[in-house]
Amino acid sequence: MNHINILMVDDHPIIIEGYQNVLIATKQEDQTLHIDTANNCDEAVTMIEQASKKYPYDVCFFDISLPGSEDGKYASGEDLALLAKKLMPRSKIVILTMFNESFRIHNIIKEISPDGFLIKSDLTSMELADGFQQILKSPPYYSSTVSNYMKKTISSEIYVDDINRKILHLLSQGIKTKSLNEYINISTSAIEKRKKQLKVLFSVDDGKDETLLKEAREKGYL
């Protein structure tokens, strides 16, 4: 019998229930699924730490937007995924999220390199079932929005890194573009170039810094 330990983390219990029902209804005959669930970062951290000592999870599903931990150490599913990778290196990491912007997709792939990456609006029961089996056998499995993004960016790699995050943060503090190089060790022209890239990534049509910051804030980057 193929016993599979699973952790599902999402702050909407009804969504977890839906995932569970799909996986249980579509599992293969020789598979038994043991599914633990958590609705916030604190619950998930406890479960990951406990499991890592005895029976590590085979697959962890993380929603990105989650209530953060009390101590402020874990603020999202991304933080939990990194913890799970560290404590349970053989565990398959699956990200499920509503976020479908290039910026987020790029960062998640770069920082976490998940075994499964599913955008909720792409998901059908069938796709979740197929994706789950593929993640077990031969990851990675990406849903259509992520696959399309990957195809587009392989030819024109977008660099979203700590410097870009710092630019956004400093602009939000009211620092003017021409003064940014006092805080970041690159030239003003390089900063301008990065700002242009960020505006493309965040689909800022009017070219204004305020709009860029508003979009970055809405998408959880500030």
C-alpha positions, 0 to 999 in steps of 0.5 A: 500500500502506498501511504501518502502523508499530506499537509494542506494549508489554506485560510478558507476551510471550504477550499481545503475541503474541496481539495481533500474531496477531489484527491480522495475521490481520484486517488489510485487504488493502491494509495492511502492518503493521510491529510492534515490541514492548517488555516494559518502560519502558526498551525502550519509551522507546528505541524511541519516541525512535528512531522519533520521529526517522525513522519515527514509529509510527502506533499505540502500544499500552501496557499500564499495569502495566510494569516501570519504567525504571532511572532512575525517570523512567517508571513505567507505560504512562501515562508512556510514553503521555505521552512518545509523545504529546509526541514523536510527536503524530500517533501514535494512542495505545491503552491496554490494561489489566486495571484496570477501576476507575472511578478508573483509567479516569477518570484515564487519560481525563483525563490521556492522552485515548487514541485507544483504551482497551481493558480486557483482560477485555472483549477478544475477537479480534473486538473487538481487530480492529474496534477497531484499524480504528476507531482508524485511521479515526475514533478514539476506540474504547472497549471496553464497560467504558470506554463504560459508565463514560463514559455513567455519569459524563457526568452526574455528573463525578468529580473525580480530581485532584492534590489527591485524590492528595495527600490519599491520600499524606498520609493514608498518611503518618499525617497526620490528616484535621483537620491535612490543611489545613496541607498542602493549601490547602482547607478541612477540610470540602472535604477531608472531601467529597473523602475521601467521593468517594474512598471511593465511587470505591474502593468502600470499604464500611466507611468506614474510612481504612485500607480506602481506603489499602489499596485505593489501594495495591492499585490503584497510587496509593500 
